[in-house]
Amino acid sequence: MRLIRLIIAFACLAVGAILGALNRDLVSIDFAAAQVTTTLGVALIVALLSGVLLGGLAIAASVVLPLRRRLGRLERQAVPRASAAPRATLAGDEGGR
C-alpha cells in the first residue's frame, strides 16, 4: 500500500513538473485588491490544488460531519442501555449465595 501511494505521489509530482515546464507564459491575475503575476503553469497548479481542497472541505462539511454527529448520538444512546441491561446468570449461580 505504501508503494502504491509513493508511485501516485511521484506521478503527481511529474505531472506538475511537466505542466509547469510546458506553460511558461506569464499571466497576470487580478484579485481586485491585488494583482499577481506568475507563470501559467503555477497558476494552473494552484487552481487545481485549491479546487481539490475546497471540494474536500465541501464533502467533509456536507457528509462527514453529519455522519460523525449521528454516530456520536447513537453511541451516547447505546451506553445507557448497556448498563441498564440485566446481568446474565449462569446455571447454578444464584446471585453469589
C-alpha positions as CSV (number, residue, x, y, z in Angstrom):
1,M,0.0,0.0,0.0
2,R,2.9,2.4,0.8
3,L,4.4,1.6,-2.6
4,I,1.2,2.5,-4.4
5,R,1.0,5.8,-2.5
6,L,4.6,6.6,-3.3
7,I,4.1,5.8,-7.0
8,I,1.0,8.0,-7.1
9,A,2.8,10.8,-5.3
10,F,5.7,10.7,-7.8
11,A,3.3,10.6,-10.7
12,C,1.5,13.7,-9.4
13,L,4.9,15.5,-9.0
14,A,5.9,14.5,-12.5
15,V,2.6,15.8,-14.0
16,G,3.0,19.0,-12.0
17,A,6.6,19.5,-13.2
18,I,5.6,18.8,-16.8
19,L,2.6,21.2,-16.6
20,G,4.9,23.9,-15.2
21,A,7.6,23.4,-17.8
22,L,5.2,23.4,-20.7
23,N,3.3,26.5,-19.6
24,R,6.0,29.2,-19.1
25,D,4.0,32.2,-20.3
26,L,3.5,35.0,-17.8
27,V,-0.1,35.7,-16.7
28,S,-1.5,38.4,-14.6
29,I,-4.2,37.5,-12.1
30,D,-6.3,40.4,-10.8
31,F,-8.0,39.9,-7.4
32,A,-9.5,43.5,-7.3
33,A,-7.5,44.3,-4.2
34,A,-4.2,42.9,-5.5
35,Q,-2.6,41.7,-8.7
36,V,-0.3,38.7,-9.1
37,T,2.0,38.0,-12.0
38,T,3.1,34.4,-12.3
39,T,3.6,31.7,-14.9
40,L,0.7,29.9,-16.4
41,G,1.8,26.5,-15.1
42,V,2.0,27.8,-11.5
43,A,-1.5,29.4,-11.9
44,L,-2.9,26.1,-13.2
45,I,-1.4,24.0,-10.4
46,V,-2.6,26.5,-7.7
47,A,-6.1,26.5,-9.3
48,L,-6.2,22.7,-9.3
49,L,-5.0,22.3,-5.8
50,S,-7.4,24.9,-4.4
51,G,-10.3,23.2,-6.2
52,V,-9.3,19.9,-4.6
53,L,-9.1,21.4,-1.2
54,L,-12.4,23.3,-1.5
55,G,-14.1,20.1,-2.8
56,G,-12.7,18.1,0.1
57,L,-13.9,20.7,2.6
58,A,-17.4,20.7,1.0
59,I,-17.6,16.9,1.2
60,A,-16.4,17.0,4.8
61,A,-18.9,19.6,5.8
62,S,-21.8,18.0,4.0
63,V,-21.2,14.3,4.5
64,V,-18.5,13.5,7.1
65,L,-19.6,15.9,9.9
66,P,-23.3,14.9,9.9
67,L,-22.3,11.3,9.9
68,R,-19.9,11.8,12.9
69,R,-22.7,13.7,14.8
70,R,-25.1,10.8,14.1
71,L,-22.6,8.2,15.2
72,G,-21.9,10.2,18.4
73,R,-25.6,10.4,19.1
74,L,-26.1,6.7,18.6
75,E,-23.1,5.8,20.8
76,R,-24.5,8.0,23.6
77,Q,-27.8,6.2,23.3
78,A,-26.2,2.8,23.4
79,V,-24.2,3.3,26.5
80,P,-27.1,3.7,29.0
81,R,-28.9,0.7,27.5
82,A,-25.8,-1.5,28.0
83,S,-25.5,-0.5,31.7
84,A,-29.3,-0.9,32.3
85,A,-29.3,-4.4,30.8
86,P,-30.0,-7.2,33.3
87,R,-27.0,-9.2,34.2
88,A,-26.9,-12.7,32.8
89,T,-26.7,-15.5,35.3
90,L,-25.1,-18.9,34.8
91,A,-26.8,-22.1,35.6
92,G,-26.2,-22.9,39.3
93,D,-25.3,-19.3,40.1
94,E,-27.8,-17.9,42.5
95,G,-26.5,-14.4,42.9
96,G,-23.4,-15.4,44.8
97,R,-25.2,-17.2,47.7
